[in-house]
Amino acid sequence: MTDLDSFAARLKTLTGGRASTPRVKDGVMTLALEVGGLTADQRDAIAAAIREGALTVPGVSDVRIAMTAERKELRIIAVASGKGGVGKSTLSANLAVALKRLGHRVGLVDADIYGPSQARLMASEDQKPQARDKHLIPVQSPVGVPMLSMAHLVEPGRALAWRGPMVSNALGQLIDAEWGDVETLIVDMPPGTGDIQLSMIQKHKPAGVVIVSTPQDLALIDATRAVNLFEQAHVPLIGLVENMAGYACPHCGEVSDPFGAGGAEAAAKEMGMAFLGRIPLAIDIRRRSDAGDPPAAGDDVHGQAFRAIAEKIAEYVAR
Ligand SMILES: Nc1ncnc2c1ncn2[C@@H]1O[C@H](COP(=O)(O)OP(=O)(O)OP(=O)(O)O)[C@@H](O)[C@H]1O
């Protein structure tokens, strides 16, 4: 067996069969490495190990590794609302966390270019994404959900002066990033039914959309507008989530319903979409969200509420 043959045999174990047979010409070893499904770190570690091993083969002074990957189709789940402030970002963050805890390979994109909040919700403000081959590498949040937000890329407020095409480009960069083994991408949409929504729908073709609304009639009218936009674009409606549904007393936990109960569920039925569940208005949710500690990471009553909604989404995805 030549030195090259024994290195080729070692390569198989080292890369789990991902490497092609190495060739050596003029002292340069070349080989292809299939990197589909690997994270950037795993990839780098394998490439470094190959290099190290290759340079011990007599006659090899340089190594070239061509990384190949079929780009995996990401399943995009958009979280949208007709108007701002209804808790879309809170729901997106907690759904991502709950889905991860259910065993899904999930990533999170903050498409709210003008008012990004995911970096704070997921305690990743201090991180800056790297780029490789013109693709961004998502940052890791403390709960282990890879994520990207405009807040990781520009100073707060800088994107406010951007026009349509720049926004659409920025969104494209966040979504077409190096997501590694992520299969499901939760995308926190900006509020309303404007350019970013259209660009998102046309270019990135979500597999489905979750609509968030509060119990007030006004918010539901806005929700209907959002529903219509996605419906017209043939994006499947996964269902409606009612946020701030009733007020959970921080002392006794009792939930009261200043805006009445059951409105969102009835509205969902009327619009022909599933009702995914309700999250109460609770000081603890706001406090923990502000502190970058998503309630879905725990198992208390709020964690369970987010989990129940995530389970319904998981069911939808598995269909
Ligand atoms: N169920 C809840 N209970 C208590 N506070 C909540 C709840 N949901 C959201 N909030 C709080 O309400 C505020 C708005 O929520 P969030 O940012 O998630 O809304 P949004 O719809 O994404 O808003 P925007 O459109 O401005 O991005 C935040 O301070 C958040 O902590």
The ligand as an SDF file (V2000), in Angstrom:
LIG
                    3D

 31 33  0  0  0  0  0  0  0  0999 V2000
  -47.9420   37.7700   26.0490 N   0  0  0  0  0  0  0  0  0  0  0  0
  -47.2920   38.8630   26.4250 C   0  0  0  0  0  0  0  0  0  0  0  0
  -47.3560   39.3050   27.7120 N   0  0  0  0  0  0  0  0  0  0  0  0
  -46.7070   40.4270   28.0990 C   0  0  0  0  0  0  0  0  0  0  0  0
  -46.0000   41.1990   27.2870 N   0  0  0  0  0  0  0  0  0  0  0  0
  -45.9200   40.8200   25.9910 C   0  0  0  0  0  0  0  0  0  0  0  0
  -46.5300   39.6360   25.4980 C   0  0  0  0  0  0  0  0  0  0  0  0
  -46.2420   39.5230   24.1850 N   0  0  0  0  0  0  0  0  0  0  0  0
  -45.4710   40.5750   23.8700 C   0  0  0  0  0  0  0  0  0  0  0  0
  -45.2740   41.3550   24.9540 N   0  0  0  0  0  0  0  0  0  0  0  0
  -44.5160   42.6140   25.0310 C   0  0  0  0  0  0  0  0  0  0  0  0
  -45.1310   43.5300   24.1440 O   0  0  0  0  0  0  0  0  0  0  0  0
  -44.1580   44.3110   23.4550 C   0  0  0  0  0  0  0  0  0  0  0  0
  -44.3040   44.0980   21.9380 C   0  0  0  0  0  0  0  0  0  0  0  0
  -44.0180   42.7430   21.6400 O   0  0  0  0  0  0  0  0  0  0  0  0
  -43.2130   42.3310   20.3360 P   0  0  0  0  0  0  0  0  0  0  0  0
  -42.0210   43.1960   20.1560 O   0  0  0  0  0  0  0  0  0  0  0  0
  -43.0240   40.8670   20.3760 O   0  0  0  0  0  0  0  0  0  0  0  0
  -44.3110   42.7170   19.2610 O   0  0  0  0  0  0  0  0  0  0  0  0
  -44.1700   42.8370   17.6860 P   0  0  0  0  0  0  0  0  0  0  0  0
  -45.5140   42.5240   17.1520 O   0  0  0  0  0  0  0  0  0  0  0  0
  -43.0470   42.0390   17.1970 O   0  0  0  0  0  0  0  0  0  0  0  0
  -43.8580   44.3540   17.5860 O   0  0  0  0  0  0  0  0  0  0  0  0
  -43.1890   45.1320   16.3460 P   0  0  0  0  0  0  0  0  0  0  0  0
  -44.2080   45.0620   15.2940 O   0  0  0  0  0  0  0  0  0  0  0  0
  -42.9820   46.4940   16.9000 O   0  0  0  0  0  0  0  0  0  0  0  0
  -41.9300   44.4000   16.0000 O   0  0  0  0  0  0  0  0  0  0  0  0
  -42.8100   43.8380   24.0050 C   0  0  0  0  0  0  0  0  0  0  0  0
  -42.4500   44.6900   25.0630 O   0  0  0  0  0  0  0  0  0  0  0  0
  -43.1010   42.4540   24.5540 C   0  0  0  0  0  0  0  0  0  0  0  0
  -42.2470   42.0900   25.6270 O   0  0  0  0  0  0  0  0  0  0  0  0
  1  2  1  0
  2  3  1  0
  2  7  2  0
  3  4  2  0
  4  5  1  0
  5  6  2  0
  6  7  1  0
  6 10  1  0
  7  8  1  0
  8  9  2  0
  9 10  1  0
 10 11  1  0
 11 12  1  0
 11 30  1  0
 12 13  1  0
 13 14  1  0
 13 28  1  0
 14 15  1  0
 15 16  1  0
 16 17  2  0
 16 18  1  0
 16 19  1  0
 19 20  1  0
 20 21  2  0
 20 22  1  0
 20 23  1  0
 23 24  1  0
 24 25  2  0
 24 26  1  0
 24 27  1  0
 28 29  1  0
 28 30  1  0
 30 31  1  0
M  END
$$$$
